[in-house]
Amino acid sequence: MRILYVVHKYDYGQSERGFCYEHHNFYQSLIDMGHEVEYFDFPTLADELGRGGMNRRLLELVRSEKPELMFTVVWGDQLDRATVREISQNTDTVTVNWYCDDHWRFESLSRHWTPCFNWVVTTAQNALPKYEQAGYRNVIKSQWACSHRLYRKLDLPLKYDVTFVGLPHGARRATVRVLRDAGIDVRTWGVGWEGGRLSQNQMIEVFNQSRVNLNFSEASSDGSPGSRLNAWGHRYLERPLLGVPGGWRVASMGRSFAAKVAGGGGRRANAMPRQIKGRTFEVPGCGGFLMTGDADNLSDYYRIGEQLAVFDSDVDLVEKIRHHLGHEEERAAIARAGHQRTLQEHTYERRFSEIFETIGLPDRVPAAGCRVMAA
C-alpha cells in the first residue's frame, strides 16, 4: 500500500534533537509491514514554503501520486482544514488521523478536526462518549504500543535499582524526592533532570538494565488555557500563558508546558488526567519490569500485578518498590509475563493491521478486533 505520511520527522520539529517518537514507532512499523511510505514532514516544509505553500504542496502531491492512504498526526493548526476536507471528500485517498491527547484535547482540537478526516484514531477511552455525543462515527479506538524491533531485550546485566526516563513536569520531582528520602536509589534522565537527555539506544539500555522502571500516567497538560500547545508547537516560542493567574512568559516546547500559579509554587490544585503512555508498552517490550501509575482501561491491556505493577500514591509506590527490590524472582516473573503479552498483542504492526482492516485497506499482519464507532 502507498501511504503519504504527514507527520513531523524530528523531535519537537528540531532536527538537532533527532528523530521523534512517531518516526521510531509509526513510520518504522509501517515500513517493516512492507508498505511504501512517502514522508511529508510538514513543519520542515512549512518553514521552507510557508503554511499556505505547504498545504498547497500537500494537495498537489495527493492528486499527482494518488496514495491509498494519507496518515496524519495533527496537534494544532499546521494543516489547513479545507485542504484535508478536499482530500477526504474529493480524492480516492483515505485519510486517517491519530490523536495523541484526547484525554485533555478533545474540546480544543479533536472536536474541530474530526469531520475533516475519513477516519480518526483515539487512544482515550474517556473520549468515546464525547465523540458519540458530537455525532461522530468515524472513530477507531486503538492504543499506543511497542515498536518491537526497536524496543527489545538485550543481553545486559542489571545495573540500576529504580529509573525514570521522561520530563519532570507535574508532581514527578516531588515523587522522586519522596523515594530518595525513603532511601531508594532512583536515577532520572530527560530534559530537566540531572541525568540529561538520553539517546534512543541509551534509553532502551536503561529499560533493560533497571530492576524497576517507573512510569507516571498523568497527562502533560490538563487542557487549561495556560497549558495548551501553541498553534505550531514545533519550536521554542516566547508567549504569555493566558488565563493562568500570575501567568508568565515562558519558552513553550512542543507538548511540554510551564505554568506559574500564584502562591502555588508551580503546583496545580487540580489533578491532571491519567492516560496510558507509550512507555507502558515500551518497557515490557524490552523485557523490563514496569511500575506505573494507574490509567483509564489499563487492565484491558495487562493483568495488573501479574504483567506489570501499579501504584496509586507515593506511600504505595515506596512500599511496592521495596517489595519488588526484595523479591527478585517475583519481579522477574512479572517482567517475563509482561514481555510475552506485549509481543503477542501490543506491537504497532498489530495496531496498524487492526486499523487497516477496519477501514478496508490492505495489511501484511493478521488482525484482531478493535473497537469502532462506525455507522
MIVOMAR-139394 format. One record per residue (C-alpha): z negated, y, x; residue number from 1. Coordinates in Angstrom, 1 decimal. Example, Ala and Ser with C-alpha at 12.3 -4.5 7.8 and 13.67 -1.06 7.14 Angstrom:
2
     c3     c2     c1  nr
   -7.8   -4.5   12.3   1
   -7.1   -1.1   13.7   2
This chain:
375
     c3     c2     c1  nr
    0.0    0.0    0.0   1
    0.8    3.5    1.2   2
   -2.2    5.8    1.0   3
   -2.4    9.5    1.5   4
   -5.9   10.0    2.9   5
   -7.0   13.5    2.1   6
  -10.4   13.7    3.8   7
  -11.8   15.7    6.7   8
  -11.4   13.9   10.0   9
  -14.2   15.3   12.1  10
  -18.0   15.6   11.6  11
  -18.5   18.8    9.6  12
  -14.9   19.6   10.3  13
  -15.7   20.3   14.0  14
  -13.7   18.2   16.5  15
  -16.3   18.7   19.2  16
  -18.7   16.7   17.1  17
  -16.4   13.6   17.0  18
  -15.2   11.7   14.0  19
  -17.0   12.0   10.7  20
  -18.7    9.3    8.6  21
  -15.7    8.9    6.3  22
  -13.4    8.3    9.3  23
  -15.5    5.5   10.7  24
  -16.1    3.9    7.3  25
  -13.4    4.8    4.8  26
  -10.4    5.3    6.9  27
  -11.0    2.4    9.3  28
  -11.8    0.0    6.5  29
   -8.5    0.9    4.7  30
   -6.6    0.3    8.0  31
   -8.4   -3.0    8.5  32
   -7.4   -4.1    5.0  33
   -3.7   -3.7    6.0  34
   -2.8   -0.5    4.2  35
   -0.5    2.1    5.6  36
   -2.7    5.2    5.7  37
   -1.5    8.8    6.4  38
   -4.1   11.3    7.4  39
   -4.2   14.7    5.6  40
   -7.1   16.4    7.5  41
   -7.4   19.4    5.0  42
  -10.0   21.5    6.9  43
   -7.8   21.5   10.1  44
   -4.7   22.2    8.1  45
   -6.4   25.0    6.2  46
   -7.3   26.6    9.5  47
   -3.6   26.4   10.5  48
   -1.9   27.2    7.2  49
   -4.5   28.9    5.1  50
   -5.8   27.4    1.9  51
   -2.7   28.1   -0.1  52
   -0.4   26.8    2.6  53
   -2.5   23.6    3.0  54
   -2.3   22.9   -0.8  55
    1.5   23.5   -0.9  56
    1.9   21.1    2.1  57
   -0.1   18.5    0.2  58
    2.1   18.7   -2.9  59
    5.2   18.6   -0.8  60
    4.0   15.6    1.1  61
    3.2   13.7   -2.1  62
    6.7   14.5   -3.6  63
    8.5   13.5   -0.4  64
    6.6   10.5    0.7  65
    5.6    9.1   -2.8  66
    2.4    7.3   -1.7  67
    1.0    4.8   -4.2  68
   -2.5    6.3   -3.8  69
   -4.0    9.7   -2.9  70
   -7.6    9.1   -1.8  71
   -9.8   12.2   -1.5  72
  -13.4   13.3   -0.9  73
  -13.9   16.8   -2.3  74
  -17.2   18.6   -1.8  75
  -16.1   22.2   -2.6  76
  -13.0   24.2   -3.4  77
  -11.0   23.2   -0.4  78
   -8.2   21.7   -2.6  79
   -6.6   23.6   -5.5  80
   -7.4   22.0   -8.9  81
   -3.9   22.9  -10.2  82
   -2.3   21.1   -7.3  83
   -4.4   18.0   -7.8  84
   -3.7   18.0  -11.5  85
    0.0   18.3  -10.8  86
   -0.1   15.3   -8.5  87
   -2.2   13.3  -11.0  88
   -0.1   14.1  -14.1  89
    3.4   14.6  -12.9  90
    3.9   12.2  -10.0  91
    3.7    8.4   -9.6  92
    0.9    8.7   -7.1  93
   -2.5    7.6   -8.4  94
   -5.3   10.0   -7.4  95
   -8.8    8.7   -6.7  96
  -11.7   10.9   -5.5  97
  -15.0    9.6   -4.1  98
  -18.1   11.8   -4.9  99
  -20.8   11.8   -2.3 100
  -23.6   13.7   -4.0 101
  -23.5   13.1   -7.8 102
  -27.3   12.8   -7.8 103
  -27.5   16.5   -7.5 104
  -24.0   18.0   -7.6 105
  -22.6   16.7  -10.9 106
  -23.0   20.1  -12.7 107
  -21.8   22.2   -9.8 108
  -18.9   20.0   -8.6 109
  -18.1   16.8  -10.4 110
  -18.0   18.1  -13.9 111
  -15.3   20.5  -13.0 112
  -13.2   18.3  -10.7 113
  -13.2   15.0  -12.6 114
  -10.4   16.0  -15.1 115
   -8.1   16.7  -12.2 116
   -8.0   13.1  -11.0 117
   -6.8    9.9  -12.4 118
   -9.9    8.2  -11.3 119
  -13.2    9.2   -9.7 120
  -15.9    7.1   -7.9 121
  -19.6    7.8   -8.1 122
  -22.5    6.2   -6.2 123
  -25.1    7.7   -8.6 124
  -26.4    5.5  -11.4 125
  -28.1    8.5  -13.0 126
  -24.8   10.4  -13.2 127
  -23.2    7.8  -15.6 128
  -24.8    9.2  -18.8 129
  -23.7   12.7  -17.7 130
  -20.1   11.6  -17.4 131
  -20.3    9.8  -20.7 132
  -21.8   12.9  -22.4 133
  -19.0   15.0  -20.9 134
  -16.4   12.6  -22.4 135
  -15.1   11.4  -19.1 136
  -13.9    7.8  -19.0 137
  -12.0    7.7  -15.7 138
  -15.2    6.9  -13.7 139
  -15.9    3.9  -11.5 140
  -19.5    3.2  -10.4 141
  -19.5    1.9   -6.8 142
  -21.8    2.4   -3.9 143
  -22.0    3.1   -0.2 144
  -21.6    0.1    2.1 145
  -21.2   -1.1    5.6 146
  -18.1   -1.0    7.8 147
  -18.9   -4.4    9.1 148
  -16.5   -4.4   12.1 149
  -18.3   -1.3   13.4 150
  -21.9   -1.9   12.4 151
  -22.6   -5.3   13.8 152
  -25.2   -7.4   15.5 153
  -25.3   -7.0   19.3 154
  -26.9   -9.3   21.9 155
  -29.6   -6.7   22.8 156
  -33.3   -7.2   23.3 157
  -35.8   -5.3   21.0 158
  -36.7   -2.0   22.7 159
  -38.4    0.2   20.1 160
  -41.2   -0.3   17.5 161
  -40.1    2.3   14.9 162
  -37.0    4.5   14.9 163
  -35.3    7.1   12.7 164
  -31.8    8.5   13.1 165
  -30.9   11.4   10.9 166
  -31.5   15.1   10.1 167
  -35.1   16.3    9.9 168
  -34.9   18.0    6.5 169
  -37.4   17.9    3.7 170
  -40.7   16.2    4.5 171
  -39.3   14.0    7.2 172
  -41.0   15.8   10.1 173
  -44.3   15.6    8.2 174
  -44.0   11.9    7.6 175
  -43.1   11.3   11.3 176
  -46.3   13.2   12.3 177
  -48.3   11.1    9.9 178
  -47.0    7.9   11.6 179
  -47.6    9.2   15.1 180
  -51.1   10.4   14.2 181
  -51.7    6.9   13.0 182
  -50.9    5.6   16.5 183
  -47.4    4.3   15.6 184
  -44.8    4.8   18.2 185
  -41.8    6.5   16.5 186
  -38.6    7.5   18.2 187
  -36.3   10.0   16.4 188
  -32.7   11.1   17.0 189
  -30.4   13.6   15.4 190
  -29.6   17.3   15.3 191
  -33.0   19.0   15.2 192
  -35.0   16.1   16.7 193
  -36.3   15.9   20.2 194
  -34.1   12.9   21.0 195
  -30.9   14.9   20.2 196
  -27.7   13.5   18.6 197
  -26.6   10.0   19.3 198
  -23.0    8.8   19.6 199
  -21.8    6.2   17.1 200
  -22.2    3.4   19.6 201
  -25.6    4.6   20.7 202
  -26.8    4.7   17.1 203
  -25.7    1.1   16.5 204
  -27.5    0.0   19.6 205
  -30.7    1.7   18.3 206
  -30.3   -0.2   15.0 207
  -30.1   -3.4   16.9 208
  -33.0   -2.7   19.3 209
  -35.6   -1.5   16.7 210
  -38.2   -3.6   15.1 211
  -38.4   -1.2   12.2 212
  -35.6    1.1   11.2 213
  -36.7    4.0    8.9 214
  -34.6    5.4    6.1 215
  -35.6    8.3    3.9 216
  -33.9    8.2    0.5 217
  -34.4   11.8   -0.7 218
  -31.2   13.8   -1.1 219
  -30.4   16.5    1.4 220
  -30.4   19.0   -1.4 221
  -31.7   19.3   -5.0 222
  -28.7   21.4   -6.2 223
  -30.6   24.6   -6.4 224
  -28.6   27.8   -5.8 225
  -30.2   28.3   -2.4 226
  -29.2   24.9   -1.2 227
  -25.7   24.4   -2.4 228
  -22.8   24.0    0.0 229
  -20.7   27.0    0.8 230
  -17.2   26.8   -0.5 231
  -15.7   25.3    2.6 232
  -18.7   23.8    4.3 233
  -16.9   22.6    7.4 234
  -18.0   25.3    9.8 235
  -21.1   27.4   10.6 236
  -21.3   30.4    8.4 237
  -23.8   33.2    8.1 238
  -24.5   33.7    4.4 239
  -27.5   34.7    2.3 240
  -29.3   32.0    0.3 241
  -29.1   33.5   -3.1 242
  -31.6   32.6   -5.8 243
  -34.3   31.5   -3.4 244
  -37.5   33.5   -3.3 245
  -37.6   35.1    0.1 246
  -34.1   33.8    0.8 247
  -32.8   34.5    4.3 248
  -29.6   34.3    6.2 249
  -29.0   31.0    8.0 250
  -26.3   29.0    9.7 251
  -25.1   26.7    7.0 252
  -23.7   23.4    8.4 253
  -21.8   21.1    6.1 254
  -24.2   19.1    3.9 255
  -27.3   20.3    5.6 256
  -29.1   23.3    4.4 257
  -32.1   25.5    5.1 258
  -34.3   27.4    2.6 259
  -37.3   29.6    3.1 260
  -39.7   29.6    0.1 261
  -42.1   32.5    0.2 262
  -45.5   31.3    1.2 263
  -44.4   27.7    1.2 264
  -44.0   27.1    5.0 265
  -40.5   25.8    4.4 266
  -41.6   23.1    1.9 267
  -40.3   23.0   -1.7 268
  -42.6   22.2   -4.6 269
  -40.1   20.1   -6.5 270
  -39.3   16.6   -5.2 271
  -35.7   16.0   -4.2 272
  -33.8   13.3   -6.0 273
  -33.7    9.9   -4.3 274
  -30.5    8.2   -3.6 275
  -29.1    5.2   -1.8 276
  -27.6    6.2    1.5 277
  -25.0    4.7    3.8 278
  -27.8    3.9    6.2 279
  -29.2    1.5    3.6 280
  -26.3   -0.9    4.4 281
  -25.6    0.0    8.0 282
  -29.0   -1.1    9.4 283
  -28.9   -4.5    7.7 284
  -25.2   -4.8    8.7 285
  -26.4   -4.6   12.3 286
  -29.0   -7.3   11.7 287
  -31.8   -4.7   11.8 288
  -34.9   -4.6    9.7 289
  -34.8   -1.7    7.2 290
  -37.9    0.2    5.9 291
  -36.6    2.6    3.3 292
  -37.8    4.9    0.5 293
  -37.0    3.6   -2.9 294
  -33.9    4.8   -4.7 295
  -32.2    4.6   -8.1 296
  -31.0    1.0   -8.7 297
  -31.6   -0.1   -5.1 298
  -32.8   -3.5   -6.4 299
  -29.2   -4.1   -7.7 300
  -28.1   -4.4   -4.0 301
  -31.0   -6.0   -2.2 302
  -34.0   -8.1   -3.0 303
  -36.9   -5.8   -2.1 304
  -39.4   -7.5    0.1 305
  -37.0  -10.3    1.0 306
  -33.9   -8.5    2.4 307
  -35.4   -5.1    3.2 308
  -38.8   -3.3    2.8 309
  -39.5   -0.3    0.6 310
  -42.3    2.3    0.9 311
  -43.5    4.8   -1.8 312
  -45.8    7.1    0.2 313
  -46.9    8.0    3.7 314
  -50.0    5.9    3.3 315
  -48.0    2.9    2.1 316
  -45.5    3.4    4.9 317
  -48.2    3.3    7.6 318
  -49.7    0.1    6.1 319
  -46.3   -1.6    5.8 320
  -45.2   -0.7    9.3 321
  -48.4   -2.0   10.8 322
  -48.0   -5.2    8.8 323
  -44.4   -5.9    9.9 324
  -45.0   -5.0   13.5 325
  -47.8   -7.6   13.4 326
  -45.7  -10.3   11.7 327
  -42.6  -10.8   13.8 328
  -41.3  -13.9   12.1 329
  -41.6  -12.4    8.6 330
  -39.9   -9.3    9.8 331
  -37.1  -11.2   11.5 332
  -36.5  -13.4    8.4 333
  -36.1  -10.3    6.2 334
  -33.7   -8.8    8.6 335
  -31.6  -12.0    8.7 336
  -31.5  -12.2    4.9 337
  -30.5   -8.5    4.6 338
  -27.7   -9.1    7.2 339
  -26.4  -12.0    5.3 340
  -26.4  -10.2    1.9 341
  -24.6   -7.2    3.5 342
  -21.8   -9.2    4.9 343
  -21.4  -11.2    1.7 344
  -21.4   -8.3   -0.8 345
  -21.7   -4.8    0.8 346
  -18.7   -4.1    3.0 347
  -16.3   -1.3    2.4 348
  -13.4   -3.7    2.3 349
  -15.2   -5.3   -0.7 350
  -15.9   -2.0   -2.3 351
  -12.3   -0.8   -2.0 352
  -11.0   -4.1   -3.2 353
  -13.0   -3.8   -6.4 354
  -11.8   -0.2   -6.9 355
   -8.2   -1.0   -6.4 356
   -8.3   -4.0   -8.7 357
   -9.9   -1.8  -11.4 358
   -7.1    0.8  -11.2 359
   -4.3   -1.7  -10.9 360
   -3.3   -1.2   -7.3 361
   -2.9   -4.0   -4.7 362
   -5.5   -5.0   -2.2 363
   -6.0   -7.6    0.5 364
   -9.6   -8.7   -0.2 365
  -10.8  -10.9   -3.1 366
  -12.6   -8.6   -5.6 367
  -15.8   -9.0   -7.6 368
  -16.7   -6.9  -10.6 369
  -17.7   -3.2  -10.6 370
  -18.9   -1.1  -13.4 371
  -16.2    1.0  -15.0 372
  -16.4    3.7  -17.7 373
  -12.8    3.4  -19.0 374
  -11.3    3.6  -22.4 375
